[in-house]
Amino acid sequence: MIILALQALLFICVGTLINTHIHCQDLRTIGNLVFQVPSILSCLNVANIALCGLPFLSGFYSKDLIMEVLIHNSYSFFLVMGFIVGVLFTTIYSFRLIYITTISMSRGFVRQLVEDGVKDSSFAGVLISLSVVFCGCILN
């Protein structure tokens, strides 16, 4: 259930970003979103950090539980190492996405449309972001 909330939050944020940039999915033209859609960007960053497994967020408890069960009950070294490598790749890609959307300047031109549905999706994103953060506190 925790992972579903994280996935829903990521899909809402990325869908809104794609929609506001005239359906462009190229990360090279999407950058410096702090000034364009700050609410969606903050929700995207919360979801990415929770997905990486930062302690005290909801994604940490699900990954910690899976990793603990794999390490203590698994007889396969390759299964455990595959999971750890997958977590590392997820973390690297998530921080790359945070860097590109937050810090880097877009190399192309800004393709921002009028923000029609951004307010609705940002409200849903903030609501799910709060649940991601507070579910981590409850599970603690």
C-alpha positions in Angstrom: 0.0 0.0 0.0 2.9 2.3 0.7 4.5 1.6 -2.6 1.2 2.3 -4.4 1.0 5.8 -2.8 4.6 6.5 -3.9 3.8 5.3 -7.4 0.6 7.3 -7.6 2.5 10.4 -6.4 5.2 9.9 -9.1 2.6 9.4 -11.8 0.7 12.5 -10.9 3.8 14.7 -10.7 5.4 13.3 -13.9 2.1 13.5 -15.8 1.6 17.1 -14.8 5.2 18.0 -15.9 4.7 16.3 -19.2 1.4 18.0 -19.7 2.7 21.5 -18.9 5.6 21.1 -21.3 3.4 20.3 -24.4 3.7 16.6 -24.0 7.5 16.6 -24.2 9.2 13.8 -22.3 12.7 14.8 -23.0 14.5 15.6 -19.8 17.0 17.8 -21.7 14.4 20.4 -22.4 12.8 20.2 -18.9 14.9 21.9 -16.3 14.9 24.5 -13.6 11.3 23.8 -12.6 11.7 25.6 -9.3 10.2 28.8 -10.8 7.7 27.1 -13.2 5.8 24.6 -11.0 7.2 24.6 -7.4 4.4 22.6 -5.8 4.7 19.7 -8.2 8.5 19.8 -8.0 8.4 19.6 -4.2 5.9 16.6 -4.4 8.2 14.9 -7.0 11.2 15.4 -4.7 9.4 14.0 -1.7 8.3 10.9 -3.7 11.8 10.4 -5.1 13.5 10.7 -1.7 10.9 8.3 -0.2 11.4 5.9 -3.1 15.2 5.9 -2.4 14.5 4.7 1.1 15.4 7.7 3.2 14.9 6.8 6.9 11.6 7.9 8.5 9.7 8.1 5.2 7.3 5.5 4.2 9.5 4.0 1.4 12.2 3.2 4.0 10.1 0.8 6.0 9.0 -1.2 3.0 12.5 -1.5 1.5 13.9 -2.3 5.0 11.4 -5.1 5.5 12.1 -6.6 2.1 15.9 -6.4 2.6 15.7 -7.9 6.1 13.7 -10.8 4.9 16.0 -11.4 1.9 19.1 -11.3 4.0 17.9 -13.5 6.8 15.8 -16.1 4.9 17.5 -16.3 1.5 20.0 -18.9 0.5 20.9 -17.2 -2.8 23.7 -14.7 -2.6 22.8 -13.5 -6.2 19.2 -12.7 -5.2 20.4 -10.5 -2.3 23.0 -8.8 -4.4 20.5 -8.2 -7.2 18.1 -6.5 -4.8 20.9 -4.3 -3.4 22.1 -3.4 -6.9 18.5 -2.6 -7.9 18.1 -0.3 -4.8 21.4 1.5 -5.7 20.3 2.0 -9.4 17.0 3.4 -8.1 18.8 5.8 -5.9 21.2 7.0 -8.6 18.4 7.5 -11.1 16.2 9.3 -8.6 19.0 11.7 -7.6 19.7 12.3 -11.3 16.0 13.2 -11.8 16.1 15.5 -8.8 19.3 17.2 -10.2 17.9 17.6 -13.7 14.5 19.0 -12.7 15.7 21.2 -9.8 19.2 22.5 -10.5 20.1 22.2 -14.1 19.1 24.9 -16.6 17.1 23.6 -19.5 19.1 23.4 -22.7 16.1 23.9 -24.9 13.5 26.5 -24.8 10.8 26.5 -22.1 7.6 25.0 -23.4 5.2 25.8 -20.6 1.5 26.0 -21.2 -1.2 27.8 -19.3 -1.5 25.9 -16.0 -5.1 24.5 -16.3 -4.9 21.3 -14.4 -1.8 22.0 -12.4 -3.8 23.3 -9.4 -5.9 20.1 -9.2 -2.9 17.8 -9.5 -0.8 19.9 -7.1 -3.6 19.5 -4.5 -3.7 15.8 -5.0 0.1 15.7 -5.0 0.4 17.6 -1.7 -2.3 15.3 -0.2 -0.4 12.2 -1.2 2.9 13.7 -0.2 1.6 14.3 3.3 0.4 10.7 3.5 3.8 9.4 2.4 5.6 11.5 5.1 3.1 10.7 7.9 2.7 7.0 7.1 6.5 6.8 7.7 6.0 8.4 11.1 3.1 6.1 12.0 5.1 3.0 11.0 7.9 4.1 13.2 
